[in-house]
Amino acid sequence: QVQLVESGGGLAQPGGSLRLSCAASRSIFSLYTMGWYRQIPGKQRLLVATVAASGTTTYADSVKGRFTISRDNTKNTVFLQMNSLKPEDTAVYYCSARRIGSLNIDFWGQGTQVTVSL
């Protein structure tokens, strides 16, 4: 079992920045694709960004050029740097871990609220 604990959410103004962190309870990055998803009430949880075991990253079109996913292998932590925030980025953000070869997400974090508003 792996626990994922997010932190760093909060309130930001449009155009501002936030940095989310996701700490894994043990070293898994060599076997798992780590990701960030977001969800607003009543809507489907949507993929924001991923970083594969190889280090390859992917992004949703809506955040390309504004968000950056990265990881610190020594601290078992994944980050999501969010710049140029927009009100439509408001959501609960979830960290995820999917084992290589798995079709489904194996582990989720508890989520952290991000609110972008004046």
Secondary structure, 3 states (H helix, E strand, C coil): CCCEEEECCEEECCCCCEEEEEEECCCCCCCEEEEEEEECCCCCCEEEEEECCCCCEEECCCCCCCEEEEEECCCCEEEEEECCCCHHHCEEEEEEEEECCCCCCCEECCCEEEEECC
